[in-house]
Amino acid sequence: MAAPAAQLPPLPLVILLLAAAMAAPRPCSAVDPVATYCAKNGTTAQTQANIDAVLASLVPRASAAYYAVSTSGSGADAVHGLAQCRGDVPRQDCALCLSAAARALASSCRGSGDARAFYDYCLLRYLSGGDNFIGLPDTGYTLILLNTQNASGVDLGAFDRAQSKLMARVAAEAGDVDRSKQQGLARETAKLGSSMILYGLGWCTRDITPADCGLCVAQAVAELPNYCRYRRGCRVIYSSCMARYETYPFFFPGDGGRQGDDSAEHAGEYAMVVHDP
């Protein structure tokens, strides 16, 4: 008998939104946001000018190096920012993603002193008020995207075990001291039966240590059974790291080859769960 669909825990701070086909076809993945967070706090004219300066600095530098941090101003008006692309994406897609993220924050979050843009291929954030988040693991904001359908054509118990083992390997790889060679990226695959391959990915912002990266991804992986058991795919996203698995190839091979099909036809429909910090 097929296992029942996993149920979402009744948490009062959870917002559940159904979104059709969250994973858009390439090349849209580079420019379509997964989520944008804008804190409800205001900014002074000087702080806003510093935010604009940080965004203008981050985009070209991170587009070239896949990662950059920036600071503008001092004291209470200081703004710290971070931009990073996923280490496997082509440079052109990295630049497109960061430009889109900066535009999103500049428009949707103008006047907000704490803003974050999450995309498939990149992330961009800034924080004002003189608080410096650089180097500090941050799991306060949680975004979970879970496929609305269970896996099919396989035993769900075997699927769950294979997914758990796969993502445990991803977390371990993310914490490896040599991860800097992979630009904060961990990728693994696992074959299930004769017809299914599971694809797992974890990545961290490069300001945190490998040890903190491993712990961050492990924390994200630990959330998977709470929301995503038996699901065809799932993502847990924090401000410092994320973990994701799918039943289709969604990441780039990293050897000059092309990415698998990350289209809506393969991805299906996803539900979104958000925990605000």
Secondary structure, 3 states (H helix, E strand, C coil): CCCCCCCCCCCCCEEEEEECCCCCCCCHHHCCEEEEEECCCCCCHHHHHHHHHHHHHHHHHHHHHCEEEEEECCHHHCEEEEEEECCCCCHHHHHHHHHHHHHHHHHHCCCCCEEEEEECCEEEEEECCCCCCCCCCCCCCEEEEEECCECCCCCHHHHHHHHHHHHHHHHHHHCCHHHHHHCCEEEEEEEECCCEEEEEEEEECCCCCHHHHHHHHHHHHHHHHHHCCCECCEEEECCCEEEEEECCCCCCCCCCCCCCCCCHHHHCCEEEEEECC
